[in-house]
Amino acid sequence: MKRLYYISFLSLYTFAIHAQDHVFVLVDVSLSIKQTELTYARQAVYEVLTGTQLSRAFISQGVLQDLDIFKIKQGDKLSVSKFGSEPTTSAISPNPITIQNIPADIIQALNSIEWIPTDRQTYLTLAKAKIAEYAKNQNINKYKLYIVSDNINDDYGRNGRPNYPDDYTRNLVEGYNASTNPVLEGAWTKLKFSQTSDFSLSFSQSVDVSRYTVPSSPGATASTPSAAISISTPKGKKENEYVLKTETLNLNGTCMNCPQDIRYTVNIIQYDGGKYKDIKKDLSANVFLTKLPDGKFRITVSSSNYSASSDTTYVTVSTGGYGWLLFLFILLAGTGVGYYFWNKRRQQKIEDATNVPINDIFGQNVGTTHNTSNSDYF
């Protein structure tokens, strides 16, 4: 009984020291943002999360001491999602990582999305509403919110016209932080890379959704969590490919909110001068094995029979020439063994010739015949 009491007390003491924080990072991938800005932003977010010195960004709102508030601590849950056009933003389905190993888990979370500008619009309020929706569904009343964006808001489409697929999504946007449905966003600390640009990193230490209610809409499909395929290993980006030192590709992944009978399609395309292509359809497992030649490959995993967002990874296969070294080793070993038996047989012939009487040498049948066999190595 004493031992159980001690463990319980220790757990309560640890919890009192640090309550678990839920941290959500939203990354704007609209084309109004430059690739260099997103590259710098990812580094700056990493620096803030790990509490390291800023390399490029500077404080544009708040004070430097505020950044201590936004550091990730062991036990916190971190999720990174991208937003932009309506389909991209509606597909937000946070998959938090519990931070155990700092900074490895932070790097994993930051690399879980592509920091590449691809979308034509920026549905910023919808992105924040999707996080609030997730939080309420998970019984989370307070969380930290970090946003990377140029703050160009296209919530109502071009020319102010609503551009949503259903009433639920529209109500999600219009009801976020309304007077009758408040969301209390704490003070924002902001980082910039240029005084003349609107692109910034915004950090709020507390978003309170305890008084917020997710809208209800009968038959609305948008309330169903979006299915999303995620490649876990190997995970690489273009120009920063994952390097494989072997020809064997072991592809692993998961599919959030997918049915058990989902089937996968794996599409492999070699680029940067290569011509290798391969596509496998209707795969039932989320683990895929194949062999690839040396080169750079784009690998996309999608669903064959279900509506789910796909995921892409980039790998470089570089065996380092170990194949020809192995062949050379086998060749040299074979040559050495062959020489040993040839020399032994030659010595035997010399000894036999030495023991034959002189007048019988030309009468000996010394010619021999032998068969050779060829072996193929694969």
Residue frames relative to the residue before (quaternion, step in Angstrom):
aa qw qx qy qz dx dy dz
M 1.0000 0.0000 0.0000 0.0000 0.00 0.00 0.00
K 0.6382 0.5282 -0.3325 0.4507 3.55 0.99 -0.77
R 0.6556 0.5235 -0.3167 0.4426 3.57 0.99 -0.84
L 0.6457 0.5090 -0.3199 0.4709 3.58 0.99 -0.79
Y 0.6433 0.5212 -0.3232 0.4583 3.56 0.96 -0.80
Y 0.6481 0.5281 -0.3182 0.4470 3.59 0.98 -0.80
I 0.6556 0.5032 -0.3140 0.4673 3.59 0.96 -0.86
S 0.6515 0.5201 -0.3156 0.4532 3.57 0.91 -0.89
F 0.6590 0.5082 -0.3035 0.4641 3.56 0.93 -0.88
L 0.6439 0.5254 -0.3200 0.4550 3.58 0.99 -0.84
S 0.6379 0.5274 -0.3271 0.4560 3.57 1.01 -0.81
L 0.6640 0.4945 -0.3071 0.4694 3.57 0.94 -0.86
Y 0.6395 0.5319 -0.3225 0.4519 3.58 1.00 -0.77
T 0.6519 0.5098 -0.3110 0.4674 3.57 0.98 -0.88
F 0.6509 0.5187 -0.3163 0.4553 3.57 0.97 -0.86
A 0.6400 0.5329 -0.3288 0.4453 3.58 1.04 -0.77
I 0.6272 0.5434 -0.3426 0.4404 3.58 1.08 -0.65
H 0.8139 -0.0841 0.0814 0.5692 3.58 0.89 -0.91
A 0.2198 -0.7574 0.6031 0.1196 3.55 -0.55 1.18
Q 0.5722 -0.6255 0.4165 0.3285 3.54 -1.04 0.80
D 0.2177 -0.7642 0.5962 0.1146 3.58 -0.96 0.95
H 0.2505 -0.7184 0.6263 0.1700 3.53 -1.20 0.66
V 0.0671 -0.8153 0.5745 -0.0286 3.56 -0.55 1.22
F 0.0700 -0.7931 0.6050 0.0034 3.57 -0.79 1.08
V 0.1298 -0.7781 0.6127 0.0483 3.57 -0.87 1.02
L 0.1257 -0.7820 0.6090 0.0407 3.58 -0.81 1.07
V 0.1081 -0.8110 0.5748 0.0134 3.59 -0.74 1.09
D 0.3197 -0.7534 0.5535 0.1543 3.55 -0.67 1.18
V 0.0850 -0.8123 0.5766 0.0205 3.60 -0.70 1.09
S 0.2874 0.7707 -0.5155 0.2402 3.59 1.10 0.68
L 0.5874 -0.6169 0.4079 0.3286 3.55 -1.16 0.66
S 0.5406 0.6102 -0.4131 0.4058 3.60 1.22 -0.15
I 0.6499 0.4737 -0.2961 0.5154 3.56 1.34 -0.17
K 0.4185 -0.7050 0.5193 0.2410 3.55 -1.03 0.80
Q 0.5990 -0.5772 0.4197 0.3632 3.55 -1.18 0.62
T 0.6371 0.5298 -0.3370 0.4469 3.59 0.98 -0.78
E 0.6256 0.5388 -0.3438 0.4474 3.60 1.05 -0.70
L 0.6691 0.4813 -0.3045 0.4773 3.59 0.97 -0.82
T 0.6193 0.5400 -0.3406 0.4571 3.58 1.05 -0.72
Y 0.6662 0.4814 -0.2921 0.4891 3.57 0.95 -0.91
A 0.6458 0.5463 -0.3210 0.4259 3.58 1.01 -0.85
R 0.6336 0.5264 -0.3418 0.4523 3.58 0.95 -0.82
Q 0.6516 0.5039 -0.3153 0.4713 3.58 0.98 -0.82
A 0.6667 0.5074 -0.3026 0.4544 3.58 0.96 -0.88
V 0.6296 0.5144 -0.3394 0.4731 3.60 0.99 -0.78
Y 0.6279 0.5281 -0.3316 0.4657 3.58 0.99 -0.82
E 0.6659 0.5098 -0.3037 0.4521 3.58 0.93 -0.89
V 0.6536 0.4920 -0.3154 0.4809 3.59 1.00 -0.77
L 0.6789 0.5048 -0.3004 0.4406 3.59 0.86 -0.93
T 0.7439 0.3847 -0.2168 0.5016 3.58 1.03 -0.73
G 0.4551 -0.7141 0.4313 0.3113 3.59 1.26 -0.15
T 0.4479 0.6748 -0.4677 0.3541 3.57 1.15 0.57
Q 0.6689 -0.5274 0.3499 0.3899 3.56 -1.26 0.42
L 0.4984 -0.6553 0.4818 0.3002 3.55 -1.03 0.84
S 0.3039 -0.7827 0.5202 0.1563 3.57 -0.84 1.00
R 0.8163 0.1511 -0.0619 0.5541 3.61 1.04 -0.75
A 0.6908 0.4994 -0.2876 0.4366 3.58 0.95 -0.86
F 0.1380 -0.7643 0.6221 0.0989 3.55 -1.31 0.39
I 0.5794 -0.5900 0.4400 0.3501 3.56 -1.25 0.51
S 0.0906 -0.7953 0.5979 0.0428 3.59 -0.79 1.02
Q 0.7771 0.0775 -0.0630 0.6214 3.58 1.27 -0.31
G 0.7353 0.3080 -0.2704 0.5398 3.55 -0.69 1.14
V 0.4658 -0.6510 0.5162 0.3046 3.56 -1.29 -0.32
L 0.6797 -0.5226 0.3369 0.3891 3.53 -1.23 0.53
Q 0.6271 0.5642 -0.3411 0.4149 3.60 1.03 -0.77
D 0.5510 0.6298 -0.3921 0.3822 3.60 1.18 -0.48
L 0.5990 0.6140 -0.3649 0.3619 3.58 1.06 -0.70
D 0.5531 0.6098 -0.3986 0.4042 3.60 1.16 -0.45
I 0.6073 0.5816 -0.3479 0.4146 3.57 1.14 -0.66
F 0.7454 0.4496 -0.2097 0.4453 3.55 1.07 -0.80
K 0.4212 0.6951 -0.4774 0.3341 3.59 1.24 0.22
I 0.4292 -0.6728 0.5436 0.2601 3.54 -1.17 0.69
K 0.1517 -0.7742 0.6100 0.0740 3.52 -1.06 0.85
Q 0.6426 -0.5266 0.3876 0.3995 3.54 -1.22 0.49
G 0.7487 0.3413 -0.2808 0.4941 3.55 -0.83 1.03
D 0.5394 0.6054 -0.4050 0.4224 3.60 1.25 -0.30
K 0.3222 -0.7146 0.5828 0.2145 3.55 -1.28 0.42
L 0.0932 -0.8153 0.5714 -0.0127 3.56 -0.74 1.14
S 0.0073 0.7835 -0.6204 0.0340 3.55 -0.94 0.98
V 0.1269 -0.7801 0.6107 0.0481 3.59 -1.00 0.90
S 0.0179 0.8014 -0.5946 0.0625 3.60 -0.76 1.08
K 0.3094 -0.7361 0.5677 0.2003 3.56 -1.14 0.62
F 0.0628 -0.7840 0.6164 0.0374 3.55 -1.18 0.59
G 0.1251 0.7712 -0.6142 0.1110 3.55 -1.28 0.34
S 0.8172 0.0600 -0.0041 0.5732 3.58 -0.29 -1.23
E 0.7071 -0.4773 0.3052 0.4231 3.58 -1.25 0.29
P 0.6733 0.4826 -0.3306 0.4521 3.66 0.81 -0.81
T 0.6468 0.5159 -0.3211 0.4609 3.59 0.97 -0.82
T 0.7025 0.4752 -0.2689 0.4565 3.56 0.90 -0.96
S 0.6460 0.5169 -0.3231 0.4594 3.60 1.00 -0.77
A 0.6502 0.5356 -0.3062 0.4435 3.58 1.19 -0.56
I 0.3987 0.7197 -0.4873 0.2926 3.62 1.23 -0.02
S 0.1463 0.7569 -0.6206 0.1436 3.55 -0.76 1.11
P 0.2700 -0.8228 0.4729 0.1628 3.59 0.22 1.27
N 0.0825 -0.7625 0.6412 0.0246 3.52 -1.11 0.84
P 0.1543 -0.8583 0.4810 0.0907 3.59 0.44 1.20
I 0.2628 -0.7207 0.6223 0.1555 3.51 -1.22 0.70
T 0.3340 -0.7200 0.5687 0.2158 3.58 -0.85 0.94
I 0.3463 -0.7763 0.4949 0.1802 3.55 -0.55 1.19
Q 0.0057 -0.7886 0.6136 -0.0397 3.53 -0.69 1.17
N 0.7853 0.2163 -0.0905 0.5729 3.54 0.96 -0.95
I 0.0952 -0.7832 0.6142 0.0183 3.55 -0.43 1.24
P 0.6246 -0.2344 -0.7449 -0.0040 1.68 -1.67 1.88
A 0.3616 0.7775 -0.4738 0.2007 3.63 1.26 -0.03
D 0.6825 0.4823 -0.2977 0.4614 3.61 0.90 -0.88
I 0.6097 0.5384 -0.3511 0.4638 3.59 1.11 -0.63
I 0.6431 0.5091 -0.3211 0.4735 3.59 0.96 -0.84
Q 0.6327 0.5366 -0.3290 0.4511 3.58 0.97 -0.82
A 0.6734 0.4916 -0.2965 0.4658 3.58 0.93 -0.89
L 0.6702 0.4983 -0.3020 0.4596 3.60 0.92 -0.88
N 0.7136 0.4360 -0.2507 0.4877 3.58 1.08 -0.67
S 0.4749 0.6874 -0.4345 0.3364 3.59 1.26 0.10
I 0.7391 0.2644 -0.1993 0.5866 3.60 1.29 -0.15
E 0.4783 -0.6333 0.5171 0.3206 3.56 -1.31 0.25
W 0.2524 -0.7618 0.5824 0.1296 3.55 -0.71 1.09
I 0.3937 0.7013 -0.4795 0.3511 3.56 0.58 1.22
P 0.4042 -0.7101 0.5112 0.2665 3.66 -0.77 0.92
T 0.0577 0.8294 -0.5472 0.0963 3.58 -0.62 1.16
D 0.7306 0.4698 -0.2320 0.4379 3.60 1.10 -0.68
R 0.4754 -0.7064 0.4631 0.2460 3.55 -1.21 0.58
Q 0.7827 0.2399 -0.1403 0.5569 3.59 1.19 -0.33
T 0.3119 -0.7513 0.5597 0.1582 3.55 -1.32 0.29
Y 0.0666 -0.8045 0.5902 0.0001 3.57 -0.25 1.27
L 0.1032 -0.8636 0.4930 0.0224 3.53 0.46 1.30
T 0.6858 0.4742 -0.3012 0.4627 3.59 0.83 -0.94
L 0.6166 0.5352 -0.3441 0.4636 3.59 1.03 -0.73
A 0.6295 0.5336 -0.3365 0.4537 3.59 1.00 -0.80
K 0.6799 0.4711 -0.2942 0.4788 3.60 0.88 -0.87
A 0.6436 0.5236 -0.3188 0.4583 3.58 1.07 -0.76
K 0.6216 0.5388 -0.3410 0.4549 3.60 1.09 -0.69
I 0.6362 0.5016 -0.3295 0.4849 3.59 1.08 -0.69
A 0.6427 0.5093 -0.3218 0.4733 3.60 0.98 -0.82
E 0.6193 0.5440 -0.3295 0.4605 3.57 1.04 -0.81
Y 0.6640 0.4943 -0.2993 0.4745 3.58 0.89 -0.95
A 0.6557 0.5286 -0.3187 0.4348 3.58 0.88 -0.95
K 0.6769 0.4861 -0.3028 0.4623 3.58 0.86 -0.90
N 0.6570 0.5087 -0.3132 0.4599 3.59 1.00 -0.77
Q 0.7168 0.3995 -0.2325 0.5220 3.59 1.23 -0.49
N 0.4659 -0.7026 0.4184 0.3379 3.60 1.32 0.25
I 0.4164 0.6591 -0.5001 0.3770 3.56 1.00 0.92
N 0.2029 -0.8228 0.5235 0.0879 3.60 -0.54 1.14
K 0.7914 0.1356 -0.0794 0.5908 3.58 1.18 -0.50
Y 0.0891 0.7887 -0.6032 0.0779 3.55 -1.05 0.77
K 0.4507 -0.6416 0.5396 0.3068 3.54 -1.34 0.22
L 0.1207 -0.8044 0.5808 0.0312 3.55 -0.99 0.87
Y 0.0553 -0.7835 0.6189 -0.0100 3.56 -0.81 1.09
I 0.0796 -0.8245 0.5602 -0.0092 3.58 -0.71 1.08
V 0.1524 -0.7502 0.6398 0.0677 3.54 -0.98 1.00
S 0.3157 0.7576 -0.5015 0.2736 3.61 -0.37 1.18
D 0.4109 -0.6559 0.5558 0.3034 3.55 -1.33 0.26
N 0.4546 -0.7557 0.3884 0.2671 3.55 1.39 0.32
I 0.4025 0.6440 -0.5258 0.3832 3.57 1.10 0.75
N 0.1428 -0.8510 0.5050 0.0204 3.54 -0.31 1.31
D 0.0528 -0.8063 0.5890 -0.0093 3.59 -0.70 1.12
D 0.0986 0.8619 -0.4941 0.0568 3.57 1.08 0.74
Y 0.7830 0.3012 -0.1616 0.5197 3.59 1.04 -0.65
G 0.6196 -0.5861 0.3452 0.3917 3.56 1.13 0.60
R 0.7263 -0.4136 0.3135 0.4506 3.53 -1.31 -0.15
N 0.8418 0.1265 -0.1345 0.5073 3.55 -1.11 0.82
G 0.6467 -0.5726 0.3177 0.3911 3.58 1.10 0.60
R 0.4935 0.6564 -0.4413 0.3617 3.60 1.22 0.18
P 0.4975 -0.6494 0.4746 0.3248 3.61 -0.87 0.88
N 0.0556 -0.8103 0.5831 -0.0185 3.55 -0.96 0.88
Y 0.3661 0.7335 -0.4846 0.3052 3.55 0.71 1.16
P 0.5433 -0.6700 0.4014 0.3081 3.61 -1.02 0.72
D 0.8082 0.0381 0.0058 0.5877 3.61 1.17 -0.46
D 0.6799 -0.5030 0.3556 0.3978 3.54 -1.32 0.27
Y 0.5987 0.5781 -0.3752 0.4081 3.58 1.03 -0.70
T 0.6754 0.4869 -0.3008 0.4650 3.58 0.85 -0.96
R 0.6434 0.5166 -0.3225 0.4639 3.57 0.98 -0.82
N 0.6688 0.4877 -0.2997 0.4743 3.59 0.95 -0.85
L 0.5941 0.5716 -0.3597 0.4370 3.57 1.12 -0.64
V 0.6846 0.4682 -0.2707 0.4887 3.57 1.03 -0.85
E 0.7280 0.4534 -0.2534 0.4474 3.57 0.73 -1.08
G 0.7130 0.4543 -0.2633 0.4646 3.58 1.14 -0.56
Y 0.5056 0.6485 -0.4308 0.3718 3.59 1.27 -0.12
N 0.8515 -0.0400 -0.0370 0.5215 3.55 -0.71 1.19
A 0.2793 0.7353 -0.5557 0.2694 3.55 0.97 0.88
S 0.6811 -0.5057 0.3316 0.4128 3.58 -1.24 0.40
T 0.7287 0.3927 -0.2326 0.5105 3.58 1.11 -0.65
N 0.7593 0.2613 -0.1516 0.5764 3.58 1.28 -0.10
P 0.0074 0.8896 -0.4566 0.0027 3.57 0.75 1.09
V 0.1241 -0.7118 0.6855 0.0896 3.48 -1.31 0.68
L 0.2165 -0.8059 0.5409 0.1055 3.59 -0.56 1.13
E 0.1010 -0.7993 0.5921 0.0188 3.55 -0.34 1.30
G 0.4082 -0.7260 0.5006 0.2359 3.57 -0.76 1.04
A 0.7217 -0.4206 0.3146 0.4510 3.56 -1.31 0.12
W 0.3427 -0.7571 0.5307 0.1667 3.54 -1.09 0.80
T 0.1797 -0.7214 0.6580 0.1196 3.53 -1.12 0.81
K 0.1145 -0.8386 0.5322 0.0203 3.59 -0.77 1.00
L 0.1771 -0.7462 0.6338 0.1003 3.52 -1.22 0.72
K 0.0780 -0.7787 0.6211 0.0438 3.55 -1.19 0.64
F 0.3496 -0.7005 0.5745 0.2389 3.50 -1.39 0.18
S 0.7822 0.1028 -0.0532 0.6122 3.56 1.29 -0.34
Q 0.4827 -0.6763 0.4805 0.2806 3.56 -0.98 0.87
T 0.7043 0.4762 -0.2613 0.4571 3.59 1.12 -0.60
S 0.6679 0.4818 -0.2988 0.4821 3.61 1.25 -0.05
D 0.4332 -0.6924 0.5148 0.2607 3.58 -1.14 0.67
F 0.4875 0.6642 -0.4326 0.3661 3.58 1.25 -0.17
S 0.1358 0.8069 -0.5563 0.1450 3.58 -0.73 1.06
L 0.3439 -0.6666 0.6111 0.2528 3.51 -1.42 0.14
S 0.0967 -0.8170 0.5685 0.0046 3.58 -0.59 1.18
F 0.0999 -0.8082 0.5804 0.0025 3.56 -0.86 1.04
S 0.0456 -0.7732 0.6323 0.0153 3.57 -0.82 1.02
Q 0.3822 -0.7594 0.4839 0.2074 3.55 -0.73 1.09
S 0.8161 0.0640 -0.0362 0.5731 3.58 1.18 -0.29
V 0.0167 -0.7330 0.6800 -0.0006 3.52 -0.96 1.04
D 0.1642 -0.8125 0.5581 0.0365 3.55 -0.53 1.26
V 0.0177 -0.8116 0.5833 -0.0279 3.58 -0.56 1.18
S 0.2805 0.7929 -0.5000 0.2066 3.58 1.21 0.45
R 0.7443 0.3579 -0.2123 0.5224 3.63 1.11 -0.59
Y 0.5428 0.6149 -0.3904 0.4182 3.57 1.33 0.13
T 0.1470 -0.7802 0.6048 0.0631 3.56 -1.09 0.78
V 0.4234 -0.6909 0.5270 0.2562 3.57 -0.88 0.97
P 0.4766 -0.6871 0.4545 0.3069 3.62 -0.80 0.90
S 0.2628 -0.7428 0.5928 0.1667 3.51 -1.21 0.52
S 0.0339 0.7851 -0.6161 0.0542 3.53 -1.05 0.79
P 0.4064 -0.7382 0.4731 0.2568 3.62 -0.42 1.15
G 0.8501 0.1556 -0.1278 0.4866 3.54 -0.91 0.96
A 0.4367 0.7013 -0.4709 0.3095 3.59 1.21 0.12
T 0.3502 -0.7542 0.5218 0.1903 3.57 -0.80 1.00
A 0.5902 0.6140 -0.3749 0.3662 3.57 1.13 -0.52
S 0.6029 0.5742 -0.3674 0.4144 3.59 1.18 -0.42
T 0.5747 0.5723 -0.3801 0.4448 3.59 1.25 -0.31
P 0.4938 -0.6695 0.4513 0.3230 3.63 -0.74 0.95
S 0.4642 -0.6934 0.4811 0.2689 3.56 -0.91 0.91
A 0.4153 -0.6890 0.5375 0.2529 3.53 -1.08 0.80
A 0.0145 0.8156 -0.5753 0.0600 3.58 -0.87 0.93
I 0.2931 -0.7374 0.5876 0.1582 3.54 -0.87 1.04
S 0.0370 -0.8013 0.5970 -0.0144 3.56 -0.94 0.89
I 0.2758 -0.7417 0.5919 0.1532 3.57 -0.78 1.09
S 0.2462 -0.7924 0.5420 0.1334 3.57 -0.71 1.06
T 0.7865 -0.0885 0.0704 0.6072 3.61 0.96 -0.86
P 0.5875 -0.2801 -0.7588 0.0265 1.51 -1.90 1.62
K 0.2328 -0.7859 0.5625 0.1088 3.59 -0.98 0.83
G 0.1787 0.7856 -0.5720 0.1539 3.57 -0.59 1.15
K 0.3376 -0.7217 0.5708 0.1984 3.54 -1.31 0.38
K 0.5964 -0.5389 0.4323 0.4085 3.56 -1.20 0.35
E 0.7841 0.1962 -0.2439 0.5359 3.52 -0.95 1.04
N 0.7547 0.1807 -0.1670 0.6082 3.59 1.29 0.01
E 0.0570 0.8632 -0.4964 0.0725 3.51 0.91 1.08
Y 0.4983 -0.6040 0.5276 0.3293 3.52 -1.28 0.49
V 0.2874 -0.7894 0.5234 0.1425 3.60 -0.69 1.09
L 0.1430 -0.7670 0.6230 0.0565 3.55 -0.85 1.11
K 0.2776 -0.7764 0.5482 0.1401 3.58 -0.79 1.04
T 0.7044 0.3651 -0.2418 0.5586 3.55 1.31 0.13
E 0.5633 -0.6189 0.4307 0.3380 3.57 -1.19 0.46
T 0.6156 0.5660 -0.3389 0.4312 3.59 1.24 -0.30
L 0.1801 -0.7660 0.6121 0.0787 3.55 -0.80 1.10
N 0.0714 -0.7748 0.6282 0.0063 3.58 -0.79 1.10
L 0.0682 -0.8381 0.5407 -0.0233 3.55 -0.08 1.36
N 0.0240 -0.8025 0.5953 -0.0336 3.57 -0.79 1.09
G 0.1602 0.7969 -0.5728 0.1051 3.56 -1.12 0.61
T 0.3079 -0.7183 0.5902 0.2023 3.50 -1.39 -0.04
C 0.2034 -0.7437 0.6162 0.1605 3.55 -1.33 0.17
M 0.2623 -0.7844 0.5472 0.1285 3.54 -0.41 1.27
N 0.8550 0.0982 -0.1054 0.4983 3.56 -1.08 0.88
C 0.4700 0.6616 -0.4491 0.3737 3.58 1.07 0.72
P 0.5266 -0.6237 0.4648 0.3429 3.62 -1.13 0.57
Q 0.6363 -0.5678 0.3689 0.3696 3.57 -1.20 0.47
D 0.7159 0.4457 -0.2597 0.4706 3.59 1.12 -0.57
I 0.2972 0.7711 -0.5154 0.2269 3.59 1.17 0.43
R 0.1895 -0.7580 0.6160 0.1003 3.55 -1.15 0.73
Y 0.2920 -0.7869 0.5293 0.1239 3.55 -1.01 0.91
T 0.1904 -0.7232 0.6480 0.1441 3.51 -1.35 0.49
V 0.1222 -0.7828 0.6085 0.0443 3.58 -0.82 1.03
N 0.0728 -0.8064 0.5866 -0.0161 3.55 -0.60 1.20
I 0.0649 -0.8100 0.5826 -0.0160 3.59 -0.58 1.19
I 0.0296 0.7955 -0.6018 0.0648 3.57 -0.72 1.10
Q 0.3056 -0.7434 0.5682 0.1767 3.57 -0.82 1.01
Y 0.0624 -0.7963 0.6013 0.0223 3.57 -1.00 0.78
D 0.7086 0.4343 -0.3411 0.4392 3.54 -1.34 -0.07
G 0.8063 -0.2963 0.1192 0.4978 3.55 0.89 1.06
G 0.6397 0.5349 -0.3347 0.4389 3.59 1.20 -0.28
K 0.3113 -0.7718 0.5328 0.1536 3.58 -1.22 0.50
Y 0.4214 0.7223 -0.4641 0.2921 3.60 1.24 0.08
K 0.0555 0.7730 -0.6297 0.0537 3.58 -1.01 0.92
D 0.1134 0.7766 -0.6150 0.0766 3.53 -1.10 0.72
I 0.0201 -0.7879 0.6154 -0.0029 3.56 -1.06 0.75
K 0.0910 -0.7779 0.6215 0.0192 3.54 -0.91 1.01
K 0.1299 -0.8194 0.5575 0.0300 3.56 -0.77 1.06
D 0.8399 0.2403 -0.1762 0.4536 3.50 -1.41 0.37
L 0.2693 0.7495 -0.5501 0.2512 3.56 0.91 0.94
S 0.3355 -0.7800 0.4989 0.1735 3.57 -0.85 0.95
A 0.7043 0.4413 -0.2621 0.4904 3.60 1.15 -0.50
N 0.4276 -0.6915 0.5190 0.2638 3.54 -1.26 0.45
V 0.6157 0.4521 -0.3579 0.5370 3.56 1.27 0.54
F 0.0419 -0.8146 0.5772 -0.0393 3.58 -0.77 1.06
L 0.0966 -0.7962 0.5970 0.0188 3.57 -0.88 1.03
T 0.1975 0.7546 -0.6139 0.1215 3.56 -1.01 0.83
K 0.3878 -0.6966 0.5458 0.2576 3.57 -1.31 0.18
L 0.1235 -0.8004 0.5863 0.0202 3.54 -0.98 0.94
P 0.4582 -0.6456 0.5197 0.3212 3.59 -1.17 0.52
D 0.6763 -0.4506 0.3638 0.4551 3.58 -1.27 0.08
G 0.4967 0.6423 -0.4846 0.3255 3.57 -1.02 0.78
K 0.5325 -0.6040 0.4887 0.3358 3.55 -1.38 -0.14
F 0.0706 -0.8276 0.5562 -0.0265 3.56 -0.88 1.00
R 0.2347 -0.7121 0.6424 0.1585 3.53 -1.21 0.72
I 0.0729 -0.8127 0.5778 -0.0159 3.57 -0.67 1.14
T 0.0505 -0.8063 0.5890 -0.0216 3.56 -0.61 1.17
V 0.1425 -0.7718 0.6163 0.0646 3.54 -0.93 0.99
S 0.0362 0.7896 -0.6085 0.0698 3.57 -0.77 1.09
S 0.5402 -0.6113 0.4659 0.3427 3.55 -1.30 0.05
S 0.3694 -0.7438 0.5185 0.2036 3.57 -0.99 0.85
N 0.8299 0.2031 -0.0595 0.5162 3.57 1.09 -0.63
Y 0.7431 0.3278 -0.1986 0.5486 3.59 1.26 0.25
S 0.4853 -0.6636 0.4856 0.2972 3.56 -1.12 0.65
A 0.2638 0.7418 -0.5653 0.2462 3.56 -0.28 1.31
S 0.5081 -0.6350 0.4796 0.3294 3.57 -1.07 0.70
S 0.4072 -0.7258 0.5082 0.2216 3.56 -1.00 0.86
D 0.2164 -0.7472 0.6078 0.1594 3.55 -1.33 0.10
T 0.1828 -0.7951 0.5750 0.0609 3.55 -1.12 0.75
T 0.0454 -0.7724 0.6325 0.0359 3.54 -1.13 0.69
Y 0.2617 -0.7526 0.5877 0.1404 3.56 -1.24 0.50
V 0.0121 -0.8085 0.5878 -0.0267 3.57 -0.85 0.98
T 0.2256 -0.7163 0.6409 0.1588 3.51 -1.33 0.49
V 0.1992 -0.7630 0.6056 0.1066 3.57 -0.75 1.09
S 0.1142 0.7849 -0.5935 0.1367 3.56 -0.58 1.17
T 0.1549 -0.8305 0.5313 0.0625 3.56 -0.03 1.30
G 0.4237 -0.7536 0.4271 0.2650 3.58 1.28 -0.10
G 0.6120 -0.5915 0.3454 0.3954 3.57 1.20 0.47
Y 0.3445 0.7640 -0.4941 0.2312 3.59 1.19 0.31
G 0.5719 0.6114 -0.3771 0.3961 3.59 1.13 -0.56
W 0.7241 0.4188 -0.2648 0.4797 3.61 0.77 -0.96
L 0.5911 0.5474 -0.3782 0.4559 3.58 1.17 -0.47
L 0.6374 0.5132 -0.3279 0.4722 3.56 1.03 -0.77
F 0.6398 0.5216 -0.3229 0.4629 3.58 0.99 -0.85
L 0.6490 0.5185 -0.3141 0.4597 3.57 0.99 -0.89
F 0.6418 0.5265 -0.3255 0.4527 3.56 1.01 -0.84
I 0.6548 0.5042 -0.3092 0.4706 3.57 0.96 -0.90
L 0.6455 0.5291 -0.3179 0.4497 3.57 1.00 -0.88
L 0.6797 0.4823 -0.2936 0.4681 3.57 0.89 -0.94
A 0.6429 0.5170 -0.3284 0.4600 3.58 1.00 -0.81
G 0.6522 0.5147 -0.3084 0.4632 3.56 1.01 -0.88
T 0.6434 0.5261 -0.3184 0.4560 3.55 1.00 -0.84
G 0.6573 0.5195 -0.3077 0.4511 3.56 0.99 -0.88
V 0.6620 0.4934 -0.3050 0.4747 3.57 0.94 -0.88
G 0.6462 0.5252 -0.3160 0.4547 3.58 1.00 -0.87
Y 0.6504 0.5115 -0.3160 0.4643 3.57 0.97 -0.86
Y 0.6241 0.5563 -0.3469 0.4251 3.59 0.99 -0.81
F 0.7166 0.4338 -0.2636 0.4783 3.60 0.83 -1.00
W 0.6180 0.5377 -0.3546 0.4507 3.60 1.06 -0.68
N 0.6763 0.4893 -0.2903 0.4679 3.56 0.92 -0.92
K 0.6334 0.5270 -0.3401 0.4532 3.59 1.00 -0.75
R 0.6654 0.4939 -0.3021 0.4712 3.56 1.00 -0.86
R 0.6264 0.5358 -0.3356 0.4559 3.60 1.04 -0.76
Q 0.6546 0.5061 -0.3147 0.4650 3.56 0.94 -0.85
Q 0.6269 0.5378 -0.3356 0.4529 3.58 1.05 -0.76
K 0.6475 0.5201 -0.3170 0.4579 3.56 1.03 -0.87
I 0.6377 0.5286 -0.3304 0.4524 3.55 1.00 -0.84
E 0.6645 0.5007 -0.3034 0.4644 3.56 0.97 -0.90
D 0.6480 0.5108 -0.3256 0.4618 3.60 1.01 -0.81
A 0.6537 0.5153 -0.3126 0.4577 3.59 0.98 -0.86
T 0.6340 0.5409 -0.3300 0.4433 3.56 1.04 -0.74
N 0.7137 0.4643 -0.2480 0.4622 3.59 1.08 -0.76
V 0.5843 0.5810 -0.3762 0.4237 3.67 1.25 -0.16
P 0.5145 -0.6340 0.4614 0.3471 3.67 -0.91 0.84
I 0.6194 -0.5925 0.3746 0.3534 3.55 -1.11 0.78
N 0.7147 0.4655 -0.2872 0.4359 3.61 0.86 -0.86
D 0.6808 0.4753 -0.2983 0.4707 3.59 1.26 -0.13
I 0.4091 0.7457 -0.4666 0.2426 3.64 1.23 -0.19
F 0.7480 0.4044 -0.2366 0.4700 3.60 0.71 -1.01
G 0.6325 0.5195 -0.3477 0.4574 3.53 1.27 -0.08
Q 0.5481 0.6254 -0.4010 0.3842 3.67 1.25 -0.14
N 0.3758 -0.6898 0.5712 0.2381 3.53 -1.17 0.73
V 0.0155 0.8511 -0.5223 0.0517 3.55 0.16 1.29
G 0.5196 0.6303 -0.4377 0.3757 3.61 1.17 -0.09
T 0.0693 -0.7960 0.6011 0.0200 3.58 -0.97 0.81
T 0.1807 -0.7472 0.6250 0.1356 3.49 -1.25 0.49
H 0.0038 0.7956 -0.6058 0.0059 3.59 -1.13 0.63
N 0.4355 -0.6885 0.5233 0.2500 3.52 -1.26 0.55
T 0.2125 -0.7500 0.6124 0.1314 3.58 -1.14 0.63
S 0.1361 -0.7750 0.6118 0.0813 3.53 -1.14 0.64
N 0.2841 -0.7570 0.5687 0.1515 3.57 -1.02 0.83
S 0.1572 -0.7782 0.6026 0.0809 3.59 -1.06 0.84
D 0.2581 -0.7532 0.5857 0.1518 3.58 -1.03 0.85
Y 0.2132 -0.7734 0.5882 0.1017 3.59 -0.97 0.91
F 0.1643 -0.7944 0.5805 0.0703 3.55 -0.85 0.99
